[in-house]
Amino acid sequence: MRCGKMAAPPPPAAGAPGAWDGVRRRCQRLLYWVPVLFISSILCWSYYAYVIQLCLLTMTNIGEKVVCLVAYHISFMLFVWSYWKTIFTLPMNPSKEFHLSYSDKESLEKEPRGESQQEVLRRAAKDLPIYTRTMSGAIRYCDRCHLVKPDRCHHCSVCDKCILKMDHHCPWVNNCVGFSNYKFFLLFLAYSLLYCLFIAATDLQYFIKFWTNGLPDTQAKFHIMFLFFAAAMFSVSLSSLFGYHCWLVSKNKSTLEVFRAPIFRHRTDKNGFSLGFSKNLRQVFGDEKKYWLLPVFSSLGDGCSFPTCLVNQDPEQASTPGGLNSASKNENHLFPAKPLRDSKSHLLTDTPSWSETTTKAEKGKVGMSNPALTMENET
């Protein structure tokens, strides 16, 4: 070895545990793509079966061919576009302000579990816009990512990351469905359902003709018959899944929040994030309707904080103006002091109670926490 140069560490031996762990992880990553490859192969075959075998070789009416081909390619393009965006849009992770500083992480590791460790977490979370807690009333902390979890954020065991507004990990897209791609996932369900229904509707008459021997027995018979069965089968499953997620959007819930309602400082509230159908819809699709049907990102907010609609006023929240209480009684809802950043949200700009003077007066009170709260780690 030359002077002044350090020797590179030797690669792990073939039978070393580290080498086998690396091979296992690479094999797992490859296996995760199997459902995506399956859907892609079905999609490619359906294109061949519909365009070539049905439209070009079976249909005899020129006008019917043109209409079916144009409509089919529009639905096919929107389907593929939204599916692509759902797969390759990276899930958003919590911003740096939610991560513990180096000194806080050192203190957390050195201190024994107890009041001293709780004080570290309390100090790290006191200025953060978080309103949800664990079942025991502690601030939600991820000891794998070393961060205080924002509202509606959860740790994905498959991705091994904390995902903002996580809905679920979908194997069919090999990706987490969360804040950054939830709109794309909804459009993927909508356009895949439209795609299957269109194929089933236009293929039905030829399916019946082949089944009743109304057309000659050719190679197209198998493709057209199986195409109808596949489209009808997928239509049934997709309609139920799409309807379920439409209900989630209308209630401003995620799949995880349906199974375990969010716990706020005051109590559990399964409808705590619901602002009404119109605002719930705009939170996912945005304010500009021209982008609603396109798989381009237009969701409101930053994914780290969300406006809440609390039935009971949280005693830890900063006091609201007198006019807000009287106006909110008619709606049976009270809003927290400032759960969503002004620069990121347009949902509450039309609400009279969100005045600039109130914002400035209460800005320092938003992140205040109750010293009596018990803090604990949540994995």
N, C-alpha and C positions, 0 to 999 in steps of 0.2 A: 504493500500500500504506500502510495506517495505521501510525502509529508504535507500536511495541510488539507488533505482530502479524507473524508470519512467514507468507510466502506458501506455500500448499500446493504440493508438487511436482507438476508437470504430469503427467497420465497418459501412459503410453507411447504412442507413435505406433502407428498401425494396422499398419505394416510393421516395427516394432521387434522385435528378437529376443526381448525379454522378453514382449511381447504374444503372439507365436506360441507361446512355451513354455507360457504359461498356458493357451492354447486347446488345445494338444496334451495337457496334463495332464488338463484337464477331459474331453476326448474319451476318453482312456484310462480314466478313472474310470467313464465311462458304459459303455464297452465291457466293463469287468469285470463289470457287472451282467447282461450278456446270458445267461450260463449260468444265473443265478438266475431270470431271467425265463422262460427256457425250461422249467426244472423247475416253476416256479409255474404256467405255462400248461398243462403236461401234467397237473399235479395238479388244476387246475380242470376240465379236460375230463374227467378220470377220474371226478370227483365227479358231473358231469352224466350221464356215460354209465352209471355204476353205479346211482346213486340213481334217476334219472328213467327212463332207457331200459330198464334191466334190472329193477330192483326194482318200480317203480311201474307200468310199462307192459307188462312181459313176464311177470313172475312172477304166477301165478294163485292159489297157495296163500297164505292170509293169514298163517298161522304162519311159513312160510318167509320171507315179506316182513319180518315183525317181527324175527325172529332175525337176518337178514342186515343189516337197517338198523341195529339196535342195535350189533352187532359191528363193522360197517363204520365207524360214527361214532366208536366208541371208538378203533379203530386209526388212523382219520384224524386225530382230535384229538391223539393222542400223536405221530404223525408230524409234523404241522404245528408242534406245540409245540416238539419237539426241533430241528426244522429252523430255526425262528425263533431259538431260543436259540443255535444254532451260528453263525448269520449275524450276529446283533447283539450277541453278547457280545464286548466289546473284549478283545483279547489283552493279557495282563499284561506289563509291561516291568520291567526290573530296578529295584530300589528305589534311593533316593538314595545309600545307602552304597557302591554299586558305581560311581557316577559320580565322575570325577576332580574334585577341587576346582578353583576358579578358578586358584589359584596353581600347582597341579600341571599344569593344561592349559597355562598360560603357560610353565612350565619345559619341558614336553614339546615345545612348538612352537619355543622358542628354542634348546634344546640340539641339537647335531647327533646323528645316530644313532650310538649308541655306549654306553659304560659309563655316562655321565651320564644318558642317557635311560632306560637300564635301571634305574638307581637310583630314578628317579621312579616308575616302574611298580612296582618292588619295594616301595617305601615305601607306595604306595597299596593294594597287595594283601596286605600282611603280616598284617592282622587280619581278612581276609575268609574266610568258610567255603567255600573253593574247593579242589577236589581233582583237577580235570582240567587237562590241559595241552595245548599244541599238539604236533604231531608232533616238533618239535625240543626239546620240554621247556620251552617258554616259557609264561608265563601268557597266557591268551587275552584279548586286548585288541581292542576295536572302535574303529577310528580314525574311524568315521563318527558313532557315538553318544558317543564319548569316555568309555567306561566299561570297567571290567574285567568280562568276561563271567562270570556265575555258571555253575555246572555245568549242563549240558544246555541252555544258552541259545545261540541262534544269531541271526544277523542276516538278516532277510528282505529280499531285494532288491525285492520287489513293494511291501511296506508301508514299506520303508526304515526299519525299526526293529528293535531287538533284542527277541526274543520268548522269554519264559521257557518252558523245556521244549518247544521248538518241535518239532512232528512234521512238518508240511509246510504249504505254502500251497495251499489247496483252491480251485480256480476255481469249483466248483459251489456254494460258499457265499460266495464273494468275501471270504474271511477266512482268517487264519492259524489253524491248529489247533495249540493249545498247552495250557499248564497250565490256563488259565482256562476253556476250552471243550472239552477233549478228551473228558470224560464226555458232554457234549451231542452231540458228533460220533459217539461210539459208539452212543448211543441213537438218533440219527438214522439210522444204518445199520441198527440192529436193527429199528426200527419201520417204516422204509421197506421192508425185506425182508419183515416180517410183513404189511404192507399189500399188497404185490404178491402174496405167496403166498395170502393170503385171497381177493383178487380172482380170481386164476387158478383156485383150487379151487372157488369158488362159481359162477364163470362157465363152467366147463368143459362142464357138461351142456347149457347153452343154446348154447354155441359149436358143439357137435356136432349139436344139433337144427337149427340154422340151416344148418350145412354140409351136412347130409343132407336138407334141405328138410322137416324135421319140424315146422317152424313157418312161418307165412305170411311172405312176403317184405315186410317193413316197413322203416321208417326205422331201427328199432332194430338191424337185422341188421348194418349197417356198424359201429355203435358197439360192439356186443357182440363181434363178431369181432376188430376191431382192439384192443379192450380186453384180450382174452385174449392176443393176440400181444405187446402192450406189457408186460403184467404178467409174462408168462413170460420175455421178454427181459431185463427189469430184474432179475428174480429171480436169473437166472444170474450176472449181473455183480455184483450186491449180495452174493450169498452168498459169492463168492470174496473180495471186499473186506472183508466183515464177519469172515469166518474169519481173514483175515490180521491184522486188528487185534485180534481175540481172542487170537491167538498173541502179538502184541506185548505185550498187557497181562499175559499169563501170565509173560512173561519180563522184564517191566518195561523195555521198550525203546521207542524212538521209531523212526520210519521213517528219520530221518537217522542214528541210531546203528546201524541195520542195515547201511547202506552204509559207514559209517566208525565203527568201534568207539571208545568213549571211551578216552582215554589218561590214565591216572592218573599220580601222581608216580613210582610204582615201575615200571609198565609198562602196555601196552595190556591191557584186560580187557573182553571183550565182554559179560560177565555181571556187571560190577562193581556195577550198581545193583539186581540181582535179590536179593530177600530171601526167596524162596519164594513159591509160588503164592498162598497166602492173604494174605500181607502185600502182595504186588504188586497183588492185586485191591483190597484195602482202600485202597491209596494213591491209586487212581483214583476209587473209588466211595464211600469213607468207611467209618466204623465202624457207622453206623446203617443197617441193611438196609431200613428202611421208605422210605428215599430213593433206593435203588439204581435203581429203575425209573422214577423221575420226573426230568425235566430240571431239577433244581435243584442248585445247586453244593454238593457235599459232599466234594470231594477233600481229602486230608490234606496238610499242609505249607503252605509259603508260596511255592513255586515257585522260590525262590532257592537253596535248599540241600536236599540229599536224603541219606538214609542210604545208605551204600555197604556192600557185602559183598565185602571184598578177600580173595583167596586167600592172598596173601603180605602180611605185616605191613609197612606203610610205615615206613621208618626215620625219616621226618620227623614221623610222628604221635607224640603223647605216649604214654608207656608205659601199658599196660593192666594191670588187677589180675591177680595170679597166677592166680586162679581162672578168669579169662576164657580164658586160653590153653588150659587143660586142657579146659574145656567146649567150646571152639570146635574143637578137634582132631577131635572126633567128627562135627562138621558140615562140616569142611573149609572153614570161613569164619572170618574175623577182622574185627571191626568197627573202624572208625576211632574216634578219640577222641571227637569230637562233631560230626558233619557236619550234623545237623539241630537246629534250635532247639527247646528243650523246649516253649515256649509254642505251637508250631505243629504238633507231631507227636504222634500217639498210637501210632505203629507200634512203638516200642521201649520203651514203658512197662512191658511185661511181661517184659523181659529183665533178669535179676538183676544183670548187670554194670553197668547204668546207675544206680548209686547216687548219692545227692546228694553224698556226700563225694568221690567220684571226680570228679564234675562240677566242684565247686569247686576241687579240686586241679589240674585240668587245663584250666580255663577259659582261662587265659592262654597255653596252649601250642597251642591249636587252629590259630590263623592263622599260626604261625611258618613261614617259608619258608627254603629252603636258599640261602645266598648264592651257591653255586656254580651255581645254575640260570641258564641263558641265557634272557633275556627278549627277546621280539620282538612286533611288532604282528601281529594276525590280523584280516583283513577278512572 
